[in-house]
Amino acid sequence: MKKFWIVLMMLVLSVVLFIGCTGTVIPPSEPPLDLIQEYTGQDVVVRWPDGIVSVCDFIEESKEIWDEVNEIINGPVHFKLTNDTTAQIGMEYQPIDGVFFVGFPHMSNYAFESCGILINSATASEDIYVGAILVALGINIEKWEEGFTQEMKTVLYWLYRLSPGTSLE
């Protein structure tokens, strides 16, 4: 009987550790405004408006990353892949000089209206997709190389909990 309880405790501990390591965001109770400002380079929240944001993925290589973004945000904005070429975000391969280029979006009431991402087909990798997507989400170009660290997940979670135009100062 003692062996049964030891095995059961080991099983429960293993499950808890496994679930705890899946990357789920456990955000602080208050939004880290200074951190969001650092990662976005903005004095106010600039993000996609609440609702569904369409993403036309011509490259068909970024679904897993968008799924991860949606899991991290887990909130008022959902990025949905589509074949519609008039989508709010468009991603495609282009033979360009830089690693990627994000067509800087127009802003209306501190929310993105459209965004285009061109990814160099010669150097495309998951890291580049993550970088391009983070920039499309409103993250400062200098921060994209950090990828989805716990700090980045916290920033994304809170960025998409705050209303567009919210002061970060």
C-alpha positions as CSV (number, residue, x, y, z in Angstrom):
1,M,0.0,0.0,0.0
2,K,2.9,2.4,0.8
3,K,4.3,1.7,-2.7
4,F,1.0,2.7,-4.2
5,W,1.0,6.1,-2.5
6,I,4.6,6.7,-3.6
7,V,3.8,5.9,-7.2
8,L,0.6,8.0,-7.1
9,M,2.5,11.0,-5.6
10,M,5.2,10.6,-8.3
11,L,2.6,10.6,-11.0
12,V,0.8,13.7,-9.6
13,L,4.2,15.5,-9.3
14,S,5.1,14.6,-12.9
15,V,1.8,15.9,-14.2
16,V,2.1,19.1,-12.3
17,L,5.7,19.6,-13.6
18,F,4.6,18.8,-17.1
19,I,1.7,21.2,-17.1
20,G,3.9,23.9,-15.5
21,C,6.4,23.6,-18.3
22,T,4.1,24.1,-21.2
23,G,4.7,27.8,-21.5
24,T,1.4,29.0,-20.2
25,V,1.6,32.6,-19.1
26,I,1.0,33.3,-15.4
27,P,0.8,37.1,-15.5
28,P,1.5,39.4,-12.6
29,S,-1.6,40.9,-11.0
30,E,-0.8,44.3,-12.4
31,P,0.2,45.2,-15.9
32,P,4.0,45.9,-16.1
33,L,3.6,49.3,-17.9
34,D,7.3,50.0,-18.0
35,L,8.1,46.7,-19.5
36,I,5.4,47.0,-22.1
37,Q,6.7,50.5,-23.0
38,E,10.2,49.0,-23.3
39,Y,9.1,46.2,-25.6
40,T,6.8,48.4,-27.8
41,G,8.7,51.6,-27.8
42,Q,5.4,53.5,-27.4
43,D,4.1,55.9,-24.7
44,V,0.6,54.5,-25.3
45,V,-0.8,51.0,-26.1
46,V,-0.7,50.5,-29.9
47,R,-2.2,47.1,-30.7
48,W,-4.8,45.4,-32.9
49,P,-8.3,46.3,-31.9
50,D,-10.4,43.7,-30.0
51,G,-11.9,41.0,-32.2
52,I,-10.6,38.8,-35.0
53,V,-7.6,39.9,-37.0
54,S,-7.2,38.2,-40.3
55,V,-3.8,36.9,-41.4
56,C,-3.2,35.8,-45.0
57,D,-0.2,33.5,-44.8
58,F,1.0,33.1,-48.3
59,I,4.1,31.3,-47.0
60,E,2.0,28.7,-45.1
61,E,4.7,28.3,-42.5
62,S,3.5,30.4,-39.5
63,K,0.4,28.6,-38.3
64,E,2.1,27.2,-35.2
65,I,3.5,30.6,-34.3
66,W,0.1,32.3,-34.6
67,D,-1.4,29.5,-32.5
68,E,1.2,30.2,-29.9
69,V,0.4,33.9,-30.0
70,N,-3.3,33.3,-29.6
71,E,-2.5,31.0,-26.6
72,I,-0.3,33.6,-25.0
73,I,-2.8,36.5,-25.5
74,N,-5.8,34.3,-24.6
75,G,-8.0,37.2,-24.8
76,P,-9.8,39.9,-26.7
77,V,-7.9,39.6,-29.9
78,H,-7.6,36.4,-32.0
79,F,-5.4,36.1,-35.1
80,K,-7.1,33.9,-37.7
81,L,-5.4,32.5,-40.8
82,T,-7.2,33.0,-44.0
83,N,-6.7,32.8,-47.8
84,D,-8.2,36.3,-48.2
85,T,-5.5,38.5,-49.9
86,T,-7.1,41.6,-48.3
87,A,-6.4,40.4,-44.8
88,Q,-5.2,42.8,-42.2
89,I,-1.8,41.1,-42.0
90,G,-0.2,39.6,-45.1
91,M,2.9,37.4,-45.0
92,E,4.8,36.2,-48.1
93,Y,8.2,35.2,-49.4
94,Q,10.1,37.9,-51.4
95,P,13.7,37.9,-52.6
96,I,14.7,40.9,-50.5
97,D,18.0,42.2,-49.1
98,G,17.0,42.2,-45.4
99,V,15.8,39.3,-43.3
100,F,12.3,40.6,-43.2
101,F,10.4,43.8,-43.8
102,V,7.3,44.9,-42.0
103,G,5.1,47.4,-43.9
104,F,4.5,49.8,-41.1
105,P,0.8,49.9,-40.3
106,H,-1.4,52.8,-40.4
107,M,-2.9,53.7,-37.0
108,S,-6.4,54.7,-36.3
109,N,-7.2,55.4,-32.6
110,Y,-3.9,53.8,-31.7
111,A,-4.9,50.5,-33.3
112,F,-3.3,48.9,-36.4
113,E,-5.2,49.0,-39.7
114,S,-3.0,46.9,-41.9
115,C,0.4,45.3,-42.0
116,G,2.5,43.6,-44.6
117,I,5.4,41.3,-43.9
118,L,7.9,40.2,-46.6
119,I,10.2,37.3,-45.6
120,N,13.4,36.6,-47.5
121,S,12.9,33.0,-48.8
122,A,16.7,32.4,-48.7
123,T,17.0,32.9,-45.0
124,A,13.5,31.9,-43.8
125,S,13.4,30.1,-40.5
126,E,11.1,29.8,-37.5
127,D,13.1,32.5,-35.7
128,I,12.4,34.9,-38.6
129,Y,8.7,34.1,-38.6
130,V,8.6,34.7,-34.8
131,G,10.4,38.0,-35.3
132,A,8.2,39.2,-38.1
133,I,5.1,38.2,-36.2
134,L,6.2,40.0,-33.0
135,V,6.8,43.2,-35.0
136,A,3.4,42.8,-36.5
137,L,2.0,42.5,-33.0
138,G,3.5,45.9,-32.0
139,I,6.8,44.8,-30.5
140,N,9.8,47.0,-31.0
141,I,12.3,45.7,-33.7
142,E,15.1,45.5,-31.1
143,K,13.1,43.1,-28.9
144,W,12.1,40.5,-31.5
145,E,15.2,38.5,-31.2
146,E,14.3,37.5,-27.7
147,G,11.4,35.3,-29.0
148,F,8.8,34.0,-26.7
149,T,10.6,34.3,-23.4
150,Q,8.4,34.4,-20.2
151,E,9.0,38.1,-20.1
152,M,7.8,38.4,-23.8
153,K,4.7,36.3,-23.0
154,T,3.9,38.6,-20.1
155,V,4.3,41.7,-22.3
156,L,2.0,40.2,-25.0
157,Y,-0.6,39.0,-22.5
158,W,-0.9,42.5,-20.9
159,L,-0.5,44.4,-24.1
160,Y,-3.6,42.8,-25.4
161,R,-5.4,43.2,-22.1
162,L,-5.0,47.0,-22.1
163,S,-7.1,49.1,-24.4
164,P,-5.5,50.8,-27.4
165,G,-4.5,54.3,-26.4
166,T,-3.9,53.5,-22.7
167,S,-1.0,55.5,-21.3
168,L,2.1,53.5,-20.5
169,E,3.7,56.3,-18.5
